[in-house]
């Protein structure tokens, strides 16, 4: 459901309304994350950042992923940092509104 909502958001350029099981914060976080990173799926994020996706369950592919910078600051740790930063900004903004 979320991916469908986000597809609509990007086709129309506006944030979709929350629905079944998703509140406004889930939708906002995902929209901001996609705007920042380009996708929510790891394989697609790998393609964006590293130029290809990797089968991390395969020992050789996992080593290539590591050698290609998957665990460098600009790789997965950077993406996780962006996700955490977006969530923190949403939380802090809401706390400021309630204060």
C-alpha positions in Angstrom: 0.0 0.0 0.0 2.8 2.5 0.9 4.6 2.0 -2.4 1.4 2.6 -4.3 0.8 5.8 -2.3 4.3 7.0 -2.9 4.1 6.3 -6.6 1.0 8.5 -6.7 2.8 11.2 -4.7 5.6 11.4 -7.2 3.4 11.2 -10.2 1.3 14.2 -8.9 4.1 15.9 -7.0 2.2 16.1 -3.7 2.1 14.0 -0.5 -0.7 11.4 -0.6 -3.2 11.1 2.3 -2.5 8.5 5.0 -4.6 5.3 4.8 -5.1 1.8 6.2 -2.4 1.3 8.9 -0.3 4.3 7.8 -0.4 7.5 9.6 0.7 10.9 8.3 4.2 10.4 9.8 4.8 7.1 8.0 3.8 8.7 4.7 5.8 11.9 5.4 8.9 9.9 6.4 8.8 7.7 3.3 8.1 10.6 1.0 11.1 12.6 2.4 13.3 9.5 2.4 12.6 8.8 -1.3 13.1 12.5 -2.1 16.5 12.3 -0.4 17.7 8.8 -1.3 15.7 7.9 -4.4 14.0 4.7 -3.3 13.1 2.6 -0.3 14.3 -0.8 -1.5 17.9 -1.8 -0.6 18.6 -3.3 -4.1 17.4 -0.1 -5.8 19.3 2.1 -3.3 22.5 0.0 -4.1 22.0 0.7 -7.8 21.6 4.4 -7.1 24.7 4.7 -4.9 27.0 2.0 -6.2 25.7 1.5 -9.7 24.5 -2.1 -9.3 22.7 -4.3 -6.8 24.3 -7.2 -4.9 23.1 -10.6 -3.6 24.3 -10.2 -0.1 23.4 -13.8 0.8 26.2 -14.8 -1.5 29.7 -14.7 0.1 31.5 -13.5 -3.1 28.8 -10.8 -3.8 28.9 -9.6 -0.2 32.7 -9.2 -0.5 32.3 -7.3 -3.7 29.7 -5.1 -2.1 32.1 -4.3 0.7 35.0 -3.7 -1.7 32.8 -1.4 -3.8 32.1 0.8 -0.7 28.8 -0.6 0.5 29.9 -0.2 4.1 31.7 3.1 3.6 30.2 6.3 5.0 28.5 7.1 1.6 27.1 3.6 1.4 24.6 1.9 3.7 25.7 3.7 6.9 25.0 7.0 5.1 21.6 5.9 4.0 20.7 4.7 7.5 21.9 8.1 8.8 19.6 9.9 6.4 16.7 7.7 7.5 17.4 8.4 11.2 17.9 12.2 10.5 14.5 12.4 8.7 12.7 10.6 11.5 14.4 12.8 14.1 13.4 15.9 12.3 9.8 14.8 12.0 9.7 14.0 15.7 11.4 17.3 16.8 9.1 19.3 14.5 6.0 17.6 16.1 7.3 18.2 19.6 7.8 21.9 18.9 4.3 22.1 17.6 3.0 20.6 20.9 5.1 22.7 23.2 
